Amino acid sequence: MQEIVIEALLKGVFVPLVVAFMAVGVIRFGLGERAGKNLAAAAIAAGVLTGAVAMNGWPSFPPIAASQKTVYLVLFGAVLGAGIDLLARPAFLLRASILVWPLVIVGWIGWRQLASMDPAVLFELAVIAISSMVIFWLLFDDSVPDAPAPPIAPVALVAASIGATIVAFLGETVSLAQGYGALAAAAGGYALWNWPAPRYPFGAAGLLGAASAFLALTTIMFLFTETNKWALAVVLLVFLCPPAARMMPLGKSDAWAPVIAGITSAIPVAIAVAIASVL
């Protein structure tokens, strides 16, 4: 049992963390000042994908299982985001991706449920899709180079992923817990480069790559598991914390803004874990 736990921590946490941290440096110094800086957040997707391969191997294409689709959604999202970053992040492309990409995620993972045309199922899919759009939009503020505050979106991703990891584990959905854990570690590896001073913007590659991982896993959790849905819904409140952190006295401080975002994010995470433990 101890060997299994150690192996899970190594592949699901240590590998994504180290790969994402190293990938930031490789991207930044390998691609130069402008392109490297703008694409640095793609390192999160690199960490997530490496963790997924370490745990389960590379899935065949076209993927069949929802977990296999998650890998390709992260890959395609990061590539699409990188293209937007290289085009200097046109506002209309970013906004279009915020509206369209969540529909792609929910539609591809839940296409069987969508095809059933069951009104109750369609309503659930619509709620998931709208919630996904809102989360993308809340993260959008940190995806532009002239964001008014330090990039603290990765902090929200780390906190939400940790919360979802615990909720999934308590719900005995170990594979999803591993996926969330890998995302938390990869986002943390990127975030380390941006504290105490922000260095690299959370670009479209970060937005469409990392957020795709979280939303794909969350869609799977809602549609295909018996995990406590109320607890998971509370976890999503974490994404309201970055805007709230910016309104606080130290919310625009390079060093303190991520700390404040982390502290405020811990509140919904703690509530979610309590709900999952009791109900």
Steps between C-alpha positions, in 0.01 A plus 500: 500500500783736589667435164174583318466830685861594433464415130177707476667800664805465277310475171200715588664783695880505484531439124244767394649752745858452384411481129288817514767689695775396260281556194451865594875553485539301178219691328613839623870467420457269204254718309644837590381810680166565330370158392647320800347739747157489335494119472642420845159403640485211250728328751192418709356290218842336454501398866144369489561299184824353633324398820217339302745302288699394806184368667309349207707524183410697189139429390416383152330729250214544462452465875210299634495550876430842647835495682676447167314796352630716785857447381419618150291794625799620700731453202268666248416779744866577562579500126203726426597730784862511384382606156296781653801606710725512193244723329536746791174383659235673289216584737234358271677163480536480875136586554390254232706225661340571836157444347576215259764286669289411808228381260757281326611350831152428631367392161781255425503340845122488532399438139317176583294680762447786256375259235246352740300827485382435857382840633647440847836397354501792256433738789792354694729533199387861449578583863845342469570687175389837638700446819803416287460822302484699823816335631682574174384861520614537861844372401505723192615810692836337562543383142583840349846657517380828651297341781454757781625260767760224534400173331316318780279275286743207549451537875126448454570199277729347762247555780201376298692195380609413854142534620370287213773242568381456857132493400572241230706289741224508762258399224727205415572619147874450523582551133339845500674585826830418330410722205414794721815441705714511186338828397555653844866400489555627144329832570709529815819442303411789270387722789839465671657703217255785566560556870592725671512697173292423188717406205283327240135575415238231537445502126245331279712184501460490877132593487400244234745232608473500880134600524412231245649239731299621797172535313534165321561320828214688664262415216591133539445526875153650459384268222649161581565470874308494826734751660333765713387757243429770758855479631639528148273797428641677807853436371410699189450807720879514525507672162322800652795552733748669258258789424426527872872501581561789258250716688685460831758757620799284401327350197726676249823421680727269302592296805179516703229457235569127443518445876165671555348303213628179657359586842158596366496190277556280802156595637281337232744207483459438873121525474495260205713244682274527806191439284662203327604354835161532666248439219 
